[in-house]
Amino acid sequence: MARLKKPIDYVKALRLSSDPETRRLGETLHKQYLQWTKGLHLKDLLEFMQNIRDSKERVGVAQLFGKFRAYSLEEFVYRLIQAKVSIPKSLDVYWGEKCLILKRNGQQHGMEMDILVGKKIDGFIEPTVAIDTKVELDASRLKTALASFILLKKRHSHMKSHLVYMIGEVRPLLLKITEPWIDGIYQFSLDKDETTTFVKSIQEAVKQS
């Protein structure tokens, strides 16, 4: 895993706080973290993330709070693929690593993606599947994901692109418009749990690689 700061690191910091209430929060989050990373049940992840949201004053500044939740969703998707998808021996699952999007005149540029299935070549991932995750998906975040996938597909045309989100704040018509560039969009929420459909789509994509 290339992601340097992981959800467990945020949990550890809370458990080591000098404030008793913050330490208690850390202990609760630690138990919840162990539960969802072991069972991979969406309900457990959502309870963990709701606890983070409800305790954001103790978790810390807005940027820290946001990354804590974002990385938790990334880790859930990463672990879900590892546990539920049969990955060919030629491929692996990567978290927070870069794909090559430009190589010209001896220079090269890579772009980091949340989750990738592919193989590492000269420090970059040759992607079979690229996944962008968003806790909240609004029009601005959708455009960011779309731009990333367009850049990736310009160089890796065979790649499948998938977007996972939890809270939808974007019109369905806008999601429809992205279909030529985003191969699958899945919501992970209590109201709409598309984890099984997502896993099946990833499995199909790696079978075709």
Short mmCIF file of the C-alpha atoms (twelve columns), coordinates in Angstrom:
data_MODEL
# 
_entry.id   MODEL 
# 
loop_
_atom_site.group_PDB 
_atom_site.id 
_atom_site.type_symbol 
_atom_site.label_atom_id 
_atom_site.label_alt_id 
_atom_site.label_comp_id 
_atom_site.label_asym_id 
_atom_site.label_seq_id 
_atom_site.Cartn_x 
_atom_site.Cartn_y 
_atom_site.Cartn_z 
_atom_site.pdbx_PDB_model_num 
ATOM 1   C CA . MET A 1   0.000   0.000   0.000   1 
ATOM 2   C CA . ALA A 2   1.438   3.367   -1.001  1 
ATOM 3   C CA . ARG A 3   -0.962  5.522   1.052   1 
ATOM 4   C CA . LEU A 4   1.343   6.884   3.762   1 
ATOM 5   C CA . LYS A 5   -1.318  8.158   6.176   1 
ATOM 6   C CA . LYS A 6   -4.020  5.599   6.831   1 
ATOM 7   C CA . PRO A 7   -7.195  5.629   8.946   1 
ATOM 8   C CA . ILE A 8   -5.515  3.575   11.680  1 
ATOM 9   C CA . ASP A 9   -2.959  6.385   12.093  1 
ATOM 10  C CA . TYR A 10  -5.743  8.875   12.852  1 
ATOM 11  C CA . VAL A 11  -7.240  6.397   15.315  1 
ATOM 12  C CA . LYS A 12  -3.877  5.904   17.054  1 
ATOM 13  C CA . ALA A 13  -3.426  9.674   17.433  1 
ATOM 14  C CA . LEU A 14  -6.815  9.941   19.155  1 
ATOM 15  C CA . ARG A 15  -5.992  7.039   21.481  1 
ATOM 16  C CA . LEU A 16  -2.763  8.788   22.532  1 
ATOM 17  C CA . SER A 17  -4.413  12.153  23.230  1 
ATOM 18  C CA . SER A 18  -3.883  13.857  26.598  1 
ATOM 19  C CA . ASP A 19  -7.626  14.508  26.755  1 
ATOM 20  C CA . PRO A 20  -9.624  11.635  28.367  1 
ATOM 21  C CA . GLU A 21  -12.708 12.182  26.192  1 
ATOM 22  C CA . THR A 22  -10.605 12.138  23.035  1 
ATOM 23  C CA . ARG A 23  -8.905  8.945   24.188  1 
ATOM 24  C CA . ARG A 24  -12.304 7.336   24.784  1 
ATOM 25  C CA . LEU A 25  -13.328 8.352   21.267  1 
ATOM 26  C CA . GLY A 26  -10.127 6.782   19.967  1 
ATOM 27  C CA . GLU A 27  -10.868 3.512   21.739  1 
ATOM 28  C CA . THR A 28  -14.404 3.404   20.330  1 
ATOM 29  C CA . LEU A 29  -13.200 4.161   16.816  1 
ATOM 30  C CA . HIS A 30  -10.486 1.528   17.168  1 
ATOM 31  C CA . LYS A 31  -13.065 -1.169  17.964  1 
ATOM 32  C CA . GLN A 32  -15.227 -0.031  15.073  1 
ATOM 33  C CA . TYR A 33  -12.223 0.041   12.733  1 
ATOM 34  C CA . LEU A 34  -11.281 -3.534  13.601  1 
ATOM 35  C CA . GLN A 35  -14.885 -4.585  13.043  1 
ATOM 36  C CA . TRP A 36  -15.333 -3.159  9.544   1 
ATOM 37  C CA . THR A 37  -11.871 -4.062  8.296   1 
ATOM 38  C CA . LYS A 38  -12.458 -7.674  9.362   1 
ATOM 39  C CA . GLY A 39  -16.086 -8.153  8.332   1 
ATOM 40  C CA . LEU A 40  -16.211 -5.728  5.397   1 
ATOM 41  C CA . HIS A 41  -19.867 -4.967  6.068   1 
ATOM 42  C CA . LEU A 42  -20.902 -1.578  4.733   1 
ATOM 43  C CA . LYS A 43  -23.131 -0.934  7.764   1 
ATOM 44  C CA . ASP A 44  -20.091 -1.142  10.067  1 
ATOM 45  C CA . LEU A 45  -18.107 1.284   7.911   1 
ATOM 46  C CA . LEU A 46  -21.000 3.747   7.839   1 
ATOM 47  C CA . GLU A 47  -21.319 3.644   11.634  1 
ATOM 48  C CA . PHE A 48  -17.573 4.277   11.957  1 
ATOM 49  C CA . MET A 49  -17.727 7.238   9.584   1 
ATOM 50  C CA . GLN A 50  -20.832 8.645   11.273  1 
ATOM 51  C CA . ASN A 51  -18.985 8.536   14.588  1 
ATOM 52  C CA . ILE A 52  -16.127 10.489  13.013  1 
ATOM 53  C CA . ARG A 53  -18.604 13.035  11.670  1 
ATOM 54  C CA . ASP A 54  -20.398 13.397  14.994  1 
ATOM 55  C CA . SER A 55  -17.061 13.896  16.776  1 
ATOM 56  C CA . LYS A 56  -15.355 16.185  14.263  1 
ATOM 57  C CA . GLU A 57  -14.522 18.785  16.940  1 
ATOM 58  C CA . ARG A 58  -12.385 16.205  18.719  1 
ATOM 59  C CA . VAL A 59  -10.989 14.673  15.536  1 
ATOM 60  C CA . GLY A 60  -9.452  18.003  14.518  1 
ATOM 61  C CA . VAL A 61  -9.374  20.612  11.800  1 
ATOM 62  C CA . ALA A 62  -11.635 20.304  8.770   1 
ATOM 63  C CA . GLN A 63  -8.858  19.030  6.479   1 
ATOM 64  C CA . LEU A 64  -7.895  16.309  8.964   1 
ATOM 65  C CA . PHE A 65  -11.526 15.309  9.466   1 
ATOM 66  C CA . GLY A 66  -12.111 15.143  5.709   1 
ATOM 67  C CA . LYS A 67  -9.051  13.028  4.998   1 
ATOM 68  C CA . PHE A 68  -9.890  10.643  7.830   1 
ATOM 69  C CA . ARG A 69  -13.250 9.869   6.252   1 
ATOM 70  C CA . ALA A 70  -11.941 9.865   2.660   1 
ATOM 71  C CA . TYR A 71  -9.127  7.444   3.445   1 
ATOM 72  C CA . SER A 72  -11.563 5.189   5.330   1 
ATOM 73  C CA . LEU A 73  -13.727 4.818   2.231   1 
ATOM 74  C CA . GLU A 74  -10.608 4.190   0.130   1 
ATOM 75  C CA . GLU A 75  -9.433  1.482   2.514   1 
ATOM 76  C CA . PHE A 76  -12.841 -0.194  2.513   1 
ATOM 77  C CA . VAL A 77  -12.816 -0.370  -1.300  1 
ATOM 78  C CA . TYR A 78  -9.197  -1.557  -1.297  1 
ATOM 79  C CA . ARG A 79  -9.928  -4.339  1.197   1 
ATOM 80  C CA . LEU A 80  -13.199 -5.251  -0.514  1 
ATOM 81  C CA . ILE A 81  -11.403 -5.896  -3.798  1 
ATOM 82  C CA . GLN A 82  -8.642  -7.857  -2.078  1 
ATOM 83  C CA . ALA A 83  -11.149 -10.076 -0.278  1 
ATOM 84  C CA . LYS A 84  -13.944 -10.468 -2.814  1 
ATOM 85  C CA . VAL A 85  -12.305 -10.294 -6.249  1 
ATOM 86  C CA . SER A 86  -10.206 -13.075 -7.730  1 
ATOM 87  C CA . ILE A 87  -7.191  -11.136 -9.018  1 
ATOM 88  C CA . PRO A 88  -5.007  -12.816 -11.677 1 
ATOM 89  C CA . LYS A 89  -1.434  -13.469 -10.577 1 
ATOM 90  C CA . SER A 90  -0.203  -10.976 -13.171 1 
ATOM 91  C CA . LEU A 91  -2.074  -8.138  -11.435 1 
ATOM 92  C CA . ASP A 92  -2.285  -6.615  -7.966  1 
ATOM 93  C CA . VAL A 93  -4.363  -4.068  -6.040  1 
ATOM 94  C CA . TYR A 94  -2.791  -0.686  -5.238  1 
ATOM 95  C CA . TRP A 95  -3.866  2.129   -2.927  1 
ATOM 96  C CA . GLY A 96  -2.831  5.713   -3.606  1 
ATOM 97  C CA . GLU A 97  -0.252  5.004   -6.321  1 
ATOM 98  C CA . LYS A 98  0.432   6.727   -9.634  1 
ATOM 99  C CA . CYS A 99  -0.307  5.898   -13.258 1 
ATOM 100 C CA . LEU A 100 1.817   7.268   -16.069 1 
ATOM 101 C CA . ILE A 101 -0.200  9.780   -18.112 1 
ATOM 102 C CA . LEU A 102 2.556   11.554  -20.047 1 
ATOM 103 C CA . LYS A 103 5.974   10.540  -21.354 1 
ATOM 104 C CA . ARG A 104 7.701   12.951  -23.693 1 
ATOM 105 C CA . ASN A 105 11.273  14.112  -24.391 1 
ATOM 106 C CA . GLY A 106 12.679  12.049  -21.563 1 
ATOM 107 C CA . GLN A 107 10.174  13.428  -19.071 1 
ATOM 108 C CA . GLN A 108 7.258   11.618  -17.542 1 
ATOM 109 C CA . HIS A 109 4.330   12.589  -15.389 1 
ATOM 110 C CA . GLY A 110 2.146   10.398  -13.218 1 
ATOM 111 C CA . MET A 111 -1.247  10.932  -11.644 1 
ATOM 112 C CA . GLU A 112 -2.249  9.427   -8.312  1 
ATOM 113 C CA . MET A 113 -5.466  7.424   -8.134  1 
ATOM 114 C CA . ASP A 114 -7.316  6.201   -5.072  1 
ATOM 115 C CA . ILE A 115 -7.435  2.502   -5.968  1 
ATOM 116 C CA . LEU A 116 -5.907  0.667   -8.914  1 
ATOM 117 C CA . VAL A 117 -5.858  -2.878  -10.189 1 
ATOM 118 C CA . GLY A 118 -2.949  -3.464  -12.527 1 
ATOM 119 C CA . LYS A 119 0.759   -4.127  -12.579 1 
ATOM 120 C CA . LYS A 120 3.707   -1.962  -11.608 1 
ATOM 121 C CA . ILE A 121 6.146   -1.051  -14.372 1 
ATOM 122 C CA . ASP A 122 9.090   1.282   -13.715 1 
ATOM 123 C CA . GLY A 123 7.449   2.763   -10.633 1 
ATOM 124 C CA . PHE A 124 4.049   3.412   -12.243 1 
ATOM 125 C CA . ILE A 125 0.918   1.288   -12.301 1 
ATOM 126 C CA . GLU A 126 -0.253  0.024   -15.686 1 
ATOM 127 C CA . PRO A 127 -3.976  0.097   -14.872 1 
ATOM 128 C CA . THR A 128 -6.590  -2.494  -15.728 1 
ATOM 129 C CA . VAL A 129 -9.073  -0.786  -13.406 1 
ATOM 130 C CA . ALA A 130 -8.947  2.687   -11.853 1 
ATOM 131 C CA . ILE A 131 -11.295 3.664   -9.019  1 
ATOM 132 C CA . ASP A 132 -12.021 7.121   -7.672  1 
ATOM 133 C CA . THR A 133 -13.831 7.343   -4.329  1 
ATOM 134 C CA . LYS A 134 -15.849 10.266  -2.986  1 
ATOM 135 C CA . VAL A 135 -17.539 10.460  0.399   1 
ATOM 136 C CA . GLU A 136 -19.693 13.321  -0.893  1 
ATOM 137 C CA . LEU A 137 -20.273 13.543  -4.629  1 
ATOM 138 C CA . ASP A 138 -21.341 16.940  -5.938  1 
ATOM 139 C CA . ALA A 139 -20.977 18.448  -9.412  1 
ATOM 140 C CA . SER A 140 -17.493 19.794  -8.702  1 
ATOM 141 C CA . ARG A 141 -16.166 16.478  -7.383  1 
ATOM 142 C CA . LEU A 142 -17.753 14.629  -10.295 1 
ATOM 143 C CA . LYS A 143 -15.971 16.920  -12.751 1 
ATOM 144 C CA . THR A 144 -12.662 16.257  -10.972 1 
ATOM 145 C CA . ALA A 145 -13.158 12.497  -11.235 1 
ATOM 146 C CA . LEU A 146 -14.201 12.789  -14.865 1 
ATOM 147 C CA . ALA A 147 -11.099 14.824  -15.743 1 
ATOM 148 C CA . SER A 148 -8.865  12.210  -14.090 1 
ATOM 149 C CA . PHE A 149 -10.443 9.372   -16.035 1 
ATOM 150 C CA . ILE A 150 -10.240 11.238  -19.339 1 
ATOM 151 C CA . LEU A 151 -6.512  11.848  -18.808 1 
ATOM 152 C CA . LEU A 152 -5.939  8.217   -17.870 1 
ATOM 153 C CA . LYS A 153 -7.918  6.801   -20.779 1 
ATOM 154 C CA . LYS A 154 -6.037  8.957   -23.236 1 
ATOM 155 C CA . ARG A 155 -2.961  6.829   -22.509 1 
ATOM 156 C CA . HIS A 156 -4.586  3.638   -21.184 1 
ATOM 157 C CA . SER A 157 -7.574  3.197   -23.487 1 
ATOM 158 C CA . HIS A 158 -8.180  -0.406  -22.366 1 
ATOM 159 C CA . MET A 159 -8.650  0.632   -18.736 1 
ATOM 160 C CA . LYS A 160 -11.998 0.414   -16.937 1 
ATOM 161 C CA . SER A 161 -12.946 3.400   -14.785 1 
ATOM 162 C CA . HIS A 162 -15.204 3.236   -11.751 1 
ATOM 163 C CA . LEU A 163 -16.504 5.844   -9.328  1 
ATOM 164 C CA . VAL A 164 -17.647 4.981   -5.797  1 
ATOM 165 C CA . TYR A 165 -19.465 7.497   -3.629  1 
ATOM 166 C CA . MET A 166 -21.508 7.575   -0.435  1 
ATOM 167 C CA . ILE A 167 -23.558 10.773  -0.325  1 
ATOM 168 C CA . GLY A 168 -25.017 11.933  -3.635  1 
ATOM 169 C CA . GLU A 169 -25.384 15.666  -4.171  1 
ATOM 170 C CA . VAL A 170 -25.500 15.638  -7.964  1 
ATOM 171 C CA . ARG A 171 -28.343 15.379  -10.467 1 
ATOM 172 C CA . PRO A 172 -28.839 11.945  -12.102 1 
ATOM 173 C CA . LEU A 173 -28.697 13.580  -15.539 1 
ATOM 174 C CA . LEU A 174 -25.146 14.763  -14.873 1 
ATOM 175 C CA . LEU A 175 -24.142 11.222  -13.915 1 
ATOM 176 C CA . LYS A 176 -25.683 9.975   -17.153 1 
ATOM 177 C CA . ILE A 177 -23.621 12.399  -19.221 1 
ATOM 178 C CA . THR A 178 -20.363 10.910  -17.864 1 
ATOM 179 C CA . GLU A 179 -21.111 7.402   -19.176 1 
ATOM 180 C CA . PRO A 180 -18.732 7.568   -22.194 1 
ATOM 181 C CA . TRP A 181 -15.773 8.057   -19.796 1 
ATOM 182 C CA . ILE A 182 -16.862 6.394   -16.536 1 
ATOM 183 C CA . ASP A 183 -17.647 2.710   -16.918 1 
ATOM 184 C CA . GLY A 184 -19.429 2.303   -13.603 1 
ATOM 185 C CA . ILE A 185 -20.786 4.514   -10.823 1 
ATOM 186 C CA . TYR A 186 -21.740 2.916   -7.501  1 
ATOM 187 C CA . GLN A 187 -23.267 4.240   -4.311  1 
ATOM 188 C CA . PHE A 188 -22.262 2.787   -0.944  1 
ATOM 189 C CA . SER A 189 -24.950 3.887   1.515   1 
ATOM 190 C CA . LEU A 190 -27.677 2.419   3.713   1 
ATOM 191 C CA . ASP A 191 -30.302 3.473   1.180   1 
ATOM 192 C CA . LYS A 192 -28.402 2.148   -1.813  1 
ATOM 193 C CA . ASP A 193 -25.802 -0.530  -1.145  1 
ATOM 194 C CA . GLU A 194 -24.191 -1.361  -4.488  1 
ATOM 195 C CA . THR A 195 -21.151 -3.142  -3.072  1 
ATOM 196 C CA . THR A 196 -22.126 -6.494  -4.614  1 
ATOM 197 C CA . THR A 197 -22.664 -4.963  -8.056  1 
ATOM 198 C CA . PHE A 198 -19.346 -3.152  -7.739  1 
ATOM 199 C CA . VAL A 199 -17.459 -6.344  -6.870  1 
ATOM 200 C CA . LYS A 200 -19.013 -8.162  -9.839  1 
ATOM 201 C CA . SER A 201 -17.994 -5.322  -12.178 1 
ATOM 202 C CA . ILE A 202 -14.388 -5.381  -10.959 1 
ATOM 203 C CA . GLN A 203 -14.281 -9.148  -11.317 1 
ATOM 204 C CA . GLU A 204 -15.534 -8.925  -14.886 1 
ATOM 205 C CA . ALA A 205 -12.977 -6.237  -15.714 1 
ATOM 206 C CA . VAL A 206 -9.985  -8.246  -14.485 1 
ATOM 207 C CA . LYS A 207 -11.218 -11.384 -16.257 1 
ATOM 208 C CA . GLN A 208 -11.086 -9.503  -19.539 1 
ATOM 209 C CA . SER A 209 -7.553  -8.204  -18.953 1 
# 
